[in-house]
Amino acid sequence: MTYPESFSVSTPSDHEILIERLFDAPSTLVFDAFTKPELVRRWLLGPGGWTMPVCEIDPWTGGGYRYVWSKDGVPDMGMSGVFLEVASPVKIVATERFDEAWYPGEALNTTLITEEGTATRVAITVRYESREARDTARRSGMEHGMAAGYNRLETLLSENASAS
């Protein structure tokens, strides 16, 4: 898979992974794509073949979310969390815990959505409870799934911008 020039994954600390990507869309559309179930289930799928039959999002401070991904021949994968901060259209902070933990503990996701001219940068910092958890996530190839999802998100944002 080829990554757009604006896509990057780094490890700014022993407990964090930072994922960034620039999208050709206004911040309000990008924020909606992260908080509206009918949009999230169209792009947050990782590599090909996955669907999201469960996508529940209550995007307010104290609200929660629940995602379940499915793929033929593979056990379903579920994840949920609580929103600690929601500031439309610039910031989302939420916990993350998988039903079947594949890394130790819980993670904290801080999503910053920043307009840069006519584009919008999404920077997600995932803070894990330990270096071991961070390294387990990094070894999983998570950036491949995120890159695939972000490519779908770029298409979705283009379609929504055209419809506006």
N, C-alpha and C positions, 0 to 999 in steps of 0.2 A: 504494500500500500504506500502510495506517495502522500506525504503530508504537505499541506500548504505552507508557504514560507512563514506565515503568521502563527503557526501552531508550534507550541513548545511545551516540554515537560522538564521540570527541574526539581532539585531537592534543596530548598533554601535553608533547611535545618535538619537535625537528626530525626525529627518527628514529622516532617512535612513533605508533601509533594505539591508543586505548583503547576497547574495546567492553564495555559493561556491560548487564546485564539481571537483573531480579529474577524468580525462579520460585517458585511456590507448592508447594514440595516440600522435603523434608529433604536436607541436603548429601550423605548417602550415596547417595540415588537420583540426584542430579545428577552426582556423581562417576562412578557406574556408567554413566550415559548418555554420558559423555565417554571411557570406557575399555573398554567392552564392545562388540565388533564388531556383535553382533546388535541392539544399541540404536543405535549410531552410524549404521549404514546406514539407519535409519528416519527420521533427522531432519537429518543433515548433508548436505543436498542442494541448498541454494540455491533459486533460483527454480523454479517448477513444471516438470515434464517430465524432470528429471534422475533418474538412478538411480546406485547405487554398487555395481557388480558386484565390485569388489575392496575389501575392508576388512579389513586385517590389523593387529592391535594387540598388542604385547607390552609392557604397561605396567609397566615397572620401570626403574630408573636404568641406562642402557646399552642398554635394549631399543629397538625401533624400531616404526615404523608405516608403512603404505602404503595410500593411498586412490586409487581410479580412479573418476571420474565419467563417465557416458555419457548422451547425449541424441541421439535420432534426428536425423540431418542435421548434426550437429556433431562435430568430432573429439573423441575421448576426452581427458580432462584428468586427469593423474596428479600426485600429490604424495607425498612421503615425508619422514621425518625420524627423529631420534634423541631419546629421552627423556633429559634431563640430570638431572631430579629428578622423582620421583613420591612424593607424601606424601598418602596416602588419609586422609580425603576432602577435603583442603583445598588442594592445590597440584599443578600439573603444569607442568613446564618442558620444552619440546621445540623442536628446530630445525624449519624448514620450507623445503623446496625443491621447486619445481614441475618436472616433467619438461621442459616447454616454458616456459622462464622468460619471464614477462610483466612482471616487474620485475627490476632488477639485483640479483644476489647472493642471499643466504640470509636468512631472518628467524628471530628467536627469539621464541617464544610463551610467555608466562607467564600461566597460568590460575590465578586465585585463586577459591576457592569458600568463601563465608562465610555462615554461618547468621545471619539477622536475624529473631529471633522464630520464627514458623512458616514463614518464607520463606527462600530462599537466593539470595544475590547471586553472579553469575558476572561476574568482571572479567578480561578477556583483554587483556593488553598485548602488541602485536606490535611488536617492535623490528627495524627494517630497517637495512641497512648504510649507507644514505645518505638524505638528505632527498629526493633524486630518486626513490628506490625507494618511500619512504613516500607521496610525492605521486602516483606512478603507481598505487599500490594504492588510494589514496583516490579518485582520478578514475575508477577502474574501476566504481564503484557497488557496491563490495563490501558496503556496509551493507545494501543491498536483499536480497542473497542471505543475509546473516547474519540479518536480521530474519525472512525467510521460514523459514529453518532453525530459528530460536529459537521461532517460532510453532508449528512441528511438535514441537519439543522440549517446549514447555509442554503440548501435548496428550498426548504420550507419558508425561510425568511424571504427569499427572492419571490416565491409565489405570493406570500402575504403582502409584500411591499407592492407588487404589481397589481394586486386586487384592491389596494387602498386608493 
